[in-house]
Amino acid sequence: MFDASKIQEHAEIVGADGVHVGTVDRVEGDRIKLTKADSGMGSHNGHHHYMPLSLVAEVQDGKVWLSANSDVAVTFEQEGDRSAM
């Protein structure tokens, strides 16, 4: 298990395949809030998305490395507040 306190604001989130997935806005509970700039296209544009901490493999060299490849990791992204779901 990694130490979530090592995740810094504006750190790059990278899939296990080395592909950019997003940028950390901040950690909220058991999720990483992504910056709006990395929130997708179309109807998803301009909304914060969240990535579960359970996908994080490690934090190294200022990057958050995920245990899943980027194409799989984005399917785990959640939009908005859980209370609204």
Biopython code that builds the backbone (N, CA, C, O; Angstrom):
import numpy as np
from Bio.PDB.StructureBuilder import StructureBuilder

atoms = [
    (1, "MET", "N", (0.854, -1.189, 0.000)),
    (1, "MET", "CA", (0.000, 0.000, 0.000)),
    (1, "MET", "C", (0.891, 1.241, 0.000)),
    (1, "MET", "O", (1.901, 1.282, 0.703)),
    (2, "PHE", "N", (0.531, 2.221, -0.763)),
    (2, "PHE", "CA", (1.299, 3.454, -0.848)),
    (2, "PHE", "C", (0.752, 4.475, 0.152)),
    (2, "PHE", "O", (-0.338, 4.305, 0.698)),
    (3, "ASP", "N", (1.519, 5.522, 0.379)),
    (3, "ASP", "CA", (1.132, 6.599, 1.285)),
    (3, "ASP", "C", (0.469, 7.701, 0.467)),
    (3, "ASP", "O", (1.147, 8.412, -0.275)),
    (4, "ALA", "N", (-0.855, 7.852, 0.595)),
    (4, "ALA", "CA", (-1.606, 8.837, -0.196)),
    (4, "ALA", "C", (-1.147, 10.266, 0.063)),
    (4, "ALA", "O", (-1.367, 11.144, -0.771)),
    (5, "SER", "N", (-0.513, 10.510, 1.207)),
    (5, "SER", "CA", (-0.035, 11.870, 1.491)),
    (5, "SER", "C", (1.119, 12.268, 0.572)),
    (5, "SER", "O", (1.482, 13.443, 0.516)),
    (6, "LYS", "N", (1.697, 11.307, -0.146)),
    (6, "LYS", "CA", (2.772, 11.608, -1.090)),
    (6, "LYS", "C", (2.246, 12.162, -2.416)),
    (6, "LYS", "O", (3.022, 12.651, -3.237)),
    (7, "ILE", "N", (0.940, 12.088, -2.624)),
    (7, "ILE", "CA", (0.357, 12.604, -3.856)),
    (7, "ILE", "C", (0.252, 14.123, -3.737)),
    (7, "ILE", "O", (-0.435, 14.644, -2.858)),
    (8, "GLN", "N", (0.934, 14.814, -4.622)),
    (8, "GLN", "CA", (0.996, 16.270, -4.599)),
    (8, "GLN", "C", (0.048, 16.874, -5.630)),
    (8, "GLN", "O", (-0.205, 16.282, -6.679)),
    (9, "GLU", "N", (-0.476, 18.067, -5.315)),
    (9, "GLU", "CA", (-1.297, 18.797, -6.271)),
    (9, "GLU", "C", (-0.483, 19.051, -7.538)),
    (9, "GLU", "O", (0.715, 19.326, -7.473)),
    (10, "HIS", "N", (-1.141, 18.956, -8.677)),
    (10, "HIS", "CA", (-0.571, 19.190, -10.005)),
    (10, "HIS", "C", (0.396, 18.099, -10.452)),
    (10, "HIS", "O", (1.099, 18.270, -11.449)),
    (11, "ALA", "N", (0.442, 16.975, -9.725)),
    (11, "ALA", "CA", (1.259, 15.846, -10.173)),
    (11, "ALA", "C", (0.584, 15.189, -11.374)),
    (11, "ALA", "O", (-0.643, 15.155, -11.476)),
    (12, "GLU", "N", (1.399, 14.677, -12.268)),
    (12, "GLU", "CA", (0.867, 13.964, -13.425)),
    (12, "GLU", "C", (0.427, 12.569, -13.003)),
    (12, "GLU", "O", (1.102, 11.907, -12.214)),
    (13, "ILE", "N", (-0.718, 12.126, -13.538)),
    (13, "ILE", "CA", (-1.204, 10.762, -13.324)),
    (13, "ILE", "C", (-0.927, 9.995, -14.611)),
    (13, "ILE", "O", (-1.335, 10.406, -15.697)),
    (14, "VAL", "N", (-0.221, 8.865, -14.467)),
    (14, "VAL", "CA", (0.244, 8.105, -15.616)),
    (14, "VAL", "C", (-0.225, 6.658, -15.493)),
    (14, "VAL", "O", (-0.150, 6.060, -14.420)),
    (15, "GLY", "N", (-0.708, 6.109, -16.595)),
    (15, "GLY", "CA", (-1.096, 4.705, -16.616)),
    (15, "GLY", "C", (0.125, 3.809, -16.558)),
    (15, "GLY", "O", (1.251, 4.275, -16.732)),
    (16, "ALA", "N", (-0.089, 2.530, -16.316)),
    (16, "ALA", "CA", (1.008, 1.562, -16.256)),
    (16, "ALA", "C", (1.762, 1.497, -17.583)),
    (16, "ALA", "O", (2.915, 1.070, -17.632)),
    (17, "ASP", "N", (1.096, 1.924, -18.656)),
    (17, "ASP", "CA", (1.722, 1.941, -19.978)),
    (17, "ASP", "C", (2.506, 3.222, -20.254)),
    (17, "ASP", "O", (3.050, 3.392, -21.346)),
    (18, "GLY", "N", (2.569, 4.135, -19.261)),
    (18, "GLY", "CA", (3.328, 5.369, -19.401)),
    (18, "GLY", "C", (2.577, 6.506, -20.071)),
    (18, "GLY", "O", (3.162, 7.558, -20.330)),
    (19, "VAL", "N", (1.292, 6.319, -20.359)),
    (19, "VAL", "CA", (0.491, 7.334, -21.046)),
    (19, "VAL", "C", (-0.203, 8.233, -20.023)),
    (19, "VAL", "O", (-0.745, 7.757, -19.025)),
    (20, "HIS", "N", (-0.177, 9.547, -20.290)),
    (20, "HIS", "CA", (-0.812, 10.544, -19.426)),
    (20, "HIS", "C", (-2.308, 10.255, -19.286)),
    (20, "HIS", "O", (-3.009, 10.051, -20.277)),
    (21, "VAL", "N", (-2.782, 10.241, -18.041)),
    (21, "VAL", "CA", (-4.197, 10.011, -17.749)),
    (21, "VAL", "C", (-4.857, 11.287, -17.226)),
    (21, "VAL", "O", (-6.022, 11.555, -17.520)),
    (22, "GLY", "N", (-4.110, 12.066, -16.453)),
    (22, "GLY", "CA", (-4.686, 13.281, -15.882)),
    (22, "GLY", "C", (-3.678, 14.019, -15.029)),
    (22, "GLY", "O", (-2.498, 13.673, -14.979)),
    (23, "THR", "N", (-4.182, 15.056, -14.352)),
    (23, "THR", "CA", (-3.382, 15.861, -13.449)),
    (23, "THR", "C", (-4.134, 15.996, -12.137)),
    (23, "THR", "O", (-5.336, 16.265, -12.126)),
    (24, "VAL", "N", (-3.426, 15.810, -11.033)),
    (24, "VAL", "CA", (-4.041, 15.869, -9.706)),
    (24, "VAL", "C", (-4.465, 17.301, -9.379)),
    (24, "VAL", "O", (-3.667, 18.233, -9.481)),
    (25, "ASP", "N", (-5.718, 17.464, -8.988)),
    (25, "ASP", "CA", (-6.163, 18.721, -8.392)),
    (25, "ASP", "C", (-5.928, 18.605, -6.887)),
    (25, "ASP", "O", (-5.296, 19.467, -6.276)),
    (26, "ARG", "N", (-6.454, 17.511, -6.296)),
    (26, "ARG", "CA", (-6.204, 17.204, -4.886)),
    (26, "ARG", "C", (-6.778, 15.825, -4.564)),
    (26, "ARG", "O", (-7.521, 15.246, -5.357)),
    (27, "VAL", "N", (-6.423, 15.317, -3.395)),
    (27, "VAL", "CA", (-6.977, 14.052, -2.909)),
    (27, "VAL", "C", (-8.173, 14.382, -2.026)),
    (27, "VAL", "O", (-8.087, 15.221, -1.130)),
    (28, "GLU", "N", (-9.286, 13.712, -2.292)),
    (28, "GLU", "CA", (-10.505, 13.868, -1.491)),
    (28, "GLU", "C", (-10.958, 12.483, -1.041)),
    (28, "GLU", "O", (-11.483, 11.700, -1.832)),
    (29, "GLY", "N", (-10.748, 12.198, 0.231)),
    (29, "GLY", "CA", (-11.138, 10.891, 0.757)),
    (29, "GLY", "C", (-10.365, 9.775, 0.098)),
    (29, "GLY", "O", (-9.137, 9.739, 0.171)),
    (30, "ASP", "N", (-11.078, 8.855, -0.553)),
    (30, "ASP", "CA", (-10.434, 7.716, -1.207)),
    (30, "ASP", "C", (-10.353, 7.891, -2.721)),
    (30, "ASP", "O", (-10.262, 6.917, -3.469)),
    (31, "ARG", "N", (-10.387, 9.169, -3.165)),
    (31, "ARG", "CA", (-10.330, 9.455, -4.596)),
    (31, "ARG", "C", (-9.371, 10.616, -4.882)),
    (31, "ARG", "O", (-9.116, 11.463, -4.026)),
    (32, "ILE", "N", (-8.855, 10.625, -6.103)),
    (32, "ILE", "CA", (-8.058, 11.748, -6.589)),
    (32, "ILE", "C", (-8.972, 12.593, -7.470)),
    (32, "ILE", "O", (-9.583, 12.085, -8.410)),
    (33, "LYS", "N", (-9.060, 13.876, -7.161)),
    (33, "LYS", "CA", (-9.821, 14.807, -7.989)),
    (33, "LYS", "C", (-8.882, 15.306, -9.084)),
    (33, "LYS", "O", (-7.809, 15.831, -8.787)),
    (34, "LEU", "N", (-9.275, 15.147, -10.342)),
    (34, "LEU", "CA", (-8.475, 15.596, -11.467)),
    (34, "LEU", "C", (-8.785, 17.057, -11.780)),
    (34, "LEU", "O", (-9.884, 17.536, -11.502)),
    (35, "THR", "N", (-7.825, 17.753, -12.352)),
    (35, "THR", "CA", (-8.056, 19.135, -12.759)),
    (35, "THR", "C", (-9.083, 19.169, -13.893)),
    (35, "THR", "O", (-9.225, 18.201, -14.640)),
    (36, "LYS", "N", (-9.787, 20.277, -14.010)),
    (36, "LYS", "CA", (-10.778, 20.417, -15.077)),
    (36, "LYS", "C", (-10.141, 20.308, -16.459)),
    (36, "LYS", "O", (-10.779, 19.841, -17.402)),
    (37, "ALA", "N", (-8.898, 20.735, -16.579)),
    (37, "ALA", "CA", (-8.212, 20.683, -17.872)),
    (37, "ALA", "C", (-8.067, 19.249, -18.378)),
    (37, "ALA", "O", (-7.944, 19.031, -19.583)),
    (38, "ASP", "N", (-8.080, 18.276, -17.476)),
    (38, "ASP", "CA", (-7.969, 16.857, -17.841)),
    (38, "ASP", "C", (-9.282, 16.127, -17.642)),
    (38, "ASP", "O", (-9.298, 14.970, -17.221)),
    (39, "SER", "N", (-10.380, 16.796, -17.944)),
    (39, "SER", "CA", (-11.687, 16.214, -17.653)),
    (39, "SER", "C", (-12.421, 15.696, -18.871)),
    (39, "SER", "O", (-13.633, 15.489, -18.808)),
    (40, "GLY", "N", (-11.742, 15.482, -19.958)),
    (40, "GLY", "CA", (-12.388, 14.864, -21.100)),
    (40, "GLY", "C", (-12.943, 15.852, -22.111)),
    (40, "GLY", "O", (-12.751, 17.063, -22.003)),
    (41, "MET", "N", (-13.623, 15.309, -23.077)),
    (41, "MET", "CA", (-14.138, 16.087, -24.200)),
    (41, "MET", "C", (-15.663, 16.082, -24.195)),
    (41, "MET", "O", (-16.296, 15.369, -23.415)),
    (42, "GLY", "N", (-16.229, 16.881, -25.069)),
    (42, "GLY", "CA", (-17.676, 16.902, -25.256)),
    (42, "GLY", "C", (-18.422, 17.274, -23.994)),
    (42, "GLY", "O", (-18.103, 18.278, -23.357)),
    (43, "SER", "N", (-19.413, 16.475, -23.624)),
    (43, "SER", "CA", (-20.234, 16.779, -22.456)),
    (43, "SER", "C", (-19.457, 16.647, -21.152)),
    (43, "SER", "O", (-19.890, 17.156, -20.118)),
    (44, "HIS", "N", (-18.310, 15.966, -21.194)),
    (44, "HIS", "CA", (-17.495, 15.814, -19.986)),
    (44, "HIS", "C", (-16.560, 17.006, -19.772)),
    (44, "HIS", "O", (-15.996, 17.162, -18.689)),
    (45, "ASN", "N", (-16.396, 17.833, -20.781)),
    (45, "ASN", "CA", (-15.483, 18.965, -20.704)),
    (45, "ASN", "C", (-15.935, 19.950, -19.635)),
    (45, "ASN", "O", (-17.115, 20.292, -19.559)),
    (46, "GLY", "N", (-14.991, 20.410, -18.805)),
    (46, "GLY", "CA", (-15.293, 21.417, -17.801)),
    (46, "GLY", "C", (-15.825, 20.876, -16.488)),
    (46, "GLY", "O", (-16.189, 21.656, -15.607)),
    (47, "HIS", "N", (-15.878, 19.581, -16.336)),
    (47, "HIS", "CA", (-16.320, 18.957, -15.086)),
    (47, "HIS", "C", (-15.128, 18.266, -14.438)),
    (47, "HIS", "O", (-14.275, 17.710, -15.130)),
    (48, "HIS", "N", (-15.071, 18.301, -13.119)),
    (48, "HIS", "CA", (-14.027, 17.539, -12.429)),
    (48, "HIS", "C", (-14.367, 16.056, -12.500)),
    (48, "HIS", "O", (-15.528, 15.666, -12.379)),
    (49, "HIS", "N", (-13.357, 15.251, -12.694)),
    (49, "HIS", "CA", (-13.496, 13.805, -12.638)),
    (49, "HIS", "C", (-12.636, 13.297, -11.487)),
    (49, "HIS", "O", (-11.738, 13.992, -11.013)),
    (50, "TYR", "N", (-12.918, 12.096, -11.054)),
    (50, "TYR", "CA", (-12.239, 11.492, -9.917)),
    (50, "TYR", "C", (-11.724, 10.121, -10.296)),
    (50, "TYR", "O", (-12.340, 9.397, -11.077)),
    (51, "MET", "N", (-10.582, 9.781, -9.726)),
    (51, "MET", "CA", (-9.949, 8.487, -9.941)),
    (51, "MET", "C", (-9.818, 7.811, -8.579)),
    (51, "MET", "O", (-9.309, 8.432, -7.645)),
    (52, "PRO", "N", (-10.256, 6.565, -8.431)),
    (52, "PRO", "CA", (-10.128, 5.903, -7.130)),
    (52, "PRO", "C", (-8.665, 5.671, -6.740)),
    (52, "PRO", "O", (-7.847, 5.294, -7.580)),
    (53, "LEU", "N", (-8.343, 5.896, -5.473)),
    (53, "LEU", "CA", (-6.989, 5.662, -4.983)),
    (53, "LEU", "C", (-6.584, 4.197, -5.125)),
    (53, "LEU", "O", (-5.394, 3.886, -5.179)),
    (54, "SER", "N", (-7.551, 3.310, -5.184)),
    (54, "SER", "CA", (-7.247, 1.885, -5.304)),
    (54, "SER", "C", (-6.503, 1.552, -6.598)),
    (54, "SER", "O", (-5.902, 0.483, -6.704)),
    (55, "LEU", "N", (-6.537, 2.460, -7.590)),
    (55, "LEU", "CA", (-5.817, 2.229, -8.843)),
    (55, "LEU", "C", (-4.358, 2.649, -8.776)),
    (55, "LEU", "O", (-3.587, 2.326, -9.680)),
    (56, "VAL", "N", (-3.959, 3.362, -7.727)),
    (56, "VAL", "CA", (-2.592, 3.866, -7.632)),
    (56, "VAL", "C", (-1.634, 2.734, -7.256)),
    (56, "VAL", "O", (-1.828, 2.044, -6.255)),
    (57, "ALA", "N", (-0.607, 2.559, -8.071)),
    (57, "ALA", "CA", (0.415, 1.547, -7.794)),
    (57, "ALA", "C", (1.530, 2.145, -6.953)),
    (57, "ALA", "O", (2.002, 1.526, -6.000)),
    (58, "GLU", "N", (1.953, 3.371, -7.316)),
    (58, "GLU", "CA", (3.025, 4.032, -6.580)),
    (58, "GLU", "C", (3.074, 5.509, -6.939)),
    (58, "GLU", "O", (2.506, 5.947, -7.940)),
    (59, "VAL", "N", (3.762, 6.255, -6.104)),
    (59, "VAL", "CA", (4.053, 7.660, -6.370)),
    (59, "VAL", "C", (5.568, 7.757, -6.438)),
    (59, "VAL", "O", (6.266, 7.488, -5.460)),
    (60, "GLN", "N", (6.071, 8.149, -7.612)),
    (60, "GLN", "CA", (7.517, 8.163, -7.811)),
    (60, "GLN", "C", (7.897, 9.314, -8.737)),
    (60, "GLN", "O", (7.243, 9.548, -9.754)),
    (61, "ASP", "N", (8.953, 10.024, -8.377)),
    (61, "ASP", "CA", (9.477, 11.120, -9.189)),
    (61, "ASP", "C", (8.407, 12.160, -9.513)),
    (61, "ASP", "O", (8.379, 12.708, -10.615)),
    (62, "GLY", "N", (7.523, 12.430, -8.543)),
    (62, "GLY", "CA", (6.491, 13.445, -8.722)),
    (62, "GLY", "C", (5.335, 13.027, -9.603)),
    (62, "GLY", "O", (4.499, 13.856, -9.964)),
    (63, "LYS", "N", (5.274, 11.752, -9.957)),
    (63, "LYS", "CA", (4.187, 11.236, -10.785)),
    (63, "LYS", "C", (3.407, 10.184, -10.011)),
    (63, "LYS", "O", (3.959, 9.463, -9.181)),
    (64, "VAL", "N", (2.113, 10.113, -10.300)),
    (64, "VAL", "CA", (1.248, 9.088, -9.730)),
    (64, "VAL", "C", (1.102, 7.998, -10.785)),
    (64, "VAL", "O", (0.501, 8.211, -11.838)),
    (65, "TRP", "N", (1.654, 6.845, -10.490)),
    (65, "TRP", "CA", (1.610, 5.716, -11.420)),
    (65, "TRP", "C", (0.452, 4.797, -11.057)),
    (65, "TRP", "O", (0.294, 4.413, -9.898)),
    (66, "LEU", "N", (-0.352, 4.450, -12.047)),
    (66, "LEU", "CA", (-1.507, 3.586, -11.833)),
    (66, "LEU", "C", (-1.159, 2.131, -12.117)),
    (66, "LEU", "O", (-0.190, 1.837, -12.817)),
    (67, "SER", "N", (-1.952, 1.235, -11.572)),
    (67, "SER", "CA", (-1.743, -0.198, -11.791)),
    (67, "SER", "C", (-2.378, -0.669, -13.094)),
    (67, "SER", "O", (-2.149, -1.800, -13.522)),
    (68, "ALA", "N", (-3.171, 0.187, -13.725)),
    (68, "ALA", "CA", (-3.854, -0.160, -14.979)),
    (68, "ALA", "C", (-3.323, 0.699, -16.117)),
    (68, "ALA", "O", (-2.871, 1.823, -15.899)),
    (69, "ASN", "N", (-3.380, 0.166, -17.322)),
    (69, "ASN", "CA", (-3.028, 0.954, -18.495)),
    (69, "ASN", "C", (-4.000, 2.119, -18.640)),
    (69, "ASN", "O", (-5.114, 2.073, -18.118)),
    (70, "SER", "N", (-3.583, 3.145, -19.337)),
    (70, "SER", "CA", (-4.371, 4.368, -19.447)),
    (70, "SER", "C", (-5.762, 4.134, -20.023)),
    (70, "SER", "O", (-6.731, 4.717, -19.536)),
    (71, "ASP", "N", (-5.880, 3.298, -21.043)),
    (71, "ASP", "CA", (-7.189, 3.073, -21.665)),
    (71, "ASP", "C", (-8.160, 2.389, -20.712)),
    (71, "ASP", "O", (-9.369, 2.602, -20.805)),
    (72, "VAL", "N", (-7.655, 1.579, -19.809)),
    (72, "VAL", "CA", (-8.503, 0.930, -18.810)),
    (72, "VAL", "C", (-8.780, 1.881, -17.647)),
    (72, "VAL", "O", (-9.898, 1.931, -17.134)),
    (73, "ALA", "N", (-7.767, 2.630, -17.236)),
    (73, "ALA", "CA", (-7.900, 3.532, -16.090)),
    (73, "ALA", "C", (-8.996, 4.566, -16.297)),
    (73, "ALA", "O", (-9.739, 4.872, -15.364)),
    (74, "VAL", "N", (-9.110, 5.111, -17.511)),
    (74, "VAL", "CA", (-10.119, 6.145, -17.742)),
    (74, "VAL", "C", (-11.535, 5.611, -17.612)),
    (74, "VAL", "O", (-12.468, 6.386, -17.399)),
    (75, "THR", "N", (-11.712, 4.303, -17.738)),
    (75, "THR", "CA", (-13.055, 3.742, -17.554)),
    (75, "THR", "C", (-13.466, 3.752, -16.089)),
    (75, "THR", "O", (-14.645, 3.586, -15.776)),
    (76, "PHE", "N", (-12.504, 3.945, -15.186)),
    (76, "PHE", "CA", (-12.793, 4.010, -13.754)),
    (76, "PHE", "C", (-13.059, 5.429, -13.281)),
    (76, "PHE", "O", (-13.422, 5.638, -12.123)),
    (77, "GLU", "N", (-12.881, 6.421, -14.176)),
    (77, "GLU", "CA", (-13.111, 7.810, -13.779)),
    (77, "GLU", "C", (-14.569, 8.007, -13.398)),
    (77, "GLU", "O", (-15.474, 7.460, -14.028)),
    (78, "GLN", "N", (-14.774, 8.795, -12.364)),
    (78, "GLN", "CA", (-16.104, 9.122, -11.886)),
    (78, "GLN", "C", (-16.300, 10.615, -12.036)),
    (78, "GLN", "O", (-15.365, 11.393, -11.842)),
    (79, "GLU", "N", (-17.508, 11.016, -12.380)),
    (79, "GLU", "CA", (-17.788, 12.431, -12.547)),
    (79, "GLU", "C", (-18.563, 12.948, -11.341)),
    (79, "GLU", "O", (-19.538, 12.338, -10.904)),
    (80, "GLY", "N", (-18.115, 14.080, -10.813)),
    (80, "GLY", "CA", (-18.865, 14.795, -9.798)),
    (80, "GLY", "C", (-18.869, 14.175, -8.425)),
    (80, "GLY", "O", (-18.068, 13.299, -8.101)),
    (81, "ASP", "N", (-19.800, 14.660, -7.632)),
    (81, "ASP", "CA", (-19.946, 14.304, -6.229)),
    (81, "ASP", "C", (-20.731, 13.002, -6.103)),
    (81, "ASP", "O", (-21.729, 12.816, -6.798)),
    (82, "ARG", "N", (-20.297, 12.109, -5.234)),
    (82, "ARG", "CA", (-20.993, 10.831, -5.028)),
    (82, "ARG", "C", (-22.428, 11.021, -4.554)),
    (82, "ARG", "O", (-23.306, 10.226, -4.890)),
    (83, "SER", "N", (-22.666, 12.060, -3.782)),
    (83, "SER", "CA", (-24.015, 12.270, -3.246)),
    (83, "SER", "C", (-25.001, 12.595, -4.362)),
    (83, "SER", "O", (-26.210, 12.435, -4.194)),
    (84, "ALA", "N", (-24.484, 13.053, -5.501)),
    (84, "ALA", "CA", (-25.342, 13.378, -6.628)),
    (84, "ALA", "C", (-25.628, 12.156, -7.477)),
    (84, "ALA", "O", (-26.481, 12.202, -8.364)),
    (85, "MET", "N", (-24.907, 11.037, -7.211)),
    (85, "MET", "CA", (-25.057, 9.819, -8.031)),
    (85, "MET", "C", (-26.178, 8.969, -7.511)),
    (85, "MET", "O", (-26.457, 7.907, -8.068)),
]
sb = StructureBuilder()
sb.init_structure("model")
sb.init_model(0)
sb.init_chain("A")
sb.init_seg("    ")
for serial, (resi, resn, name, xyz) in enumerate(atoms, 1):
    if name == "N":
        sb.init_residue(resn, " ", resi, " ")
    sb.init_atom(name, np.array(xyz, "f"), 0.0, 1.0, " ", f" {name:<3s}", serial, name[0])
structure = sb.get_structure()
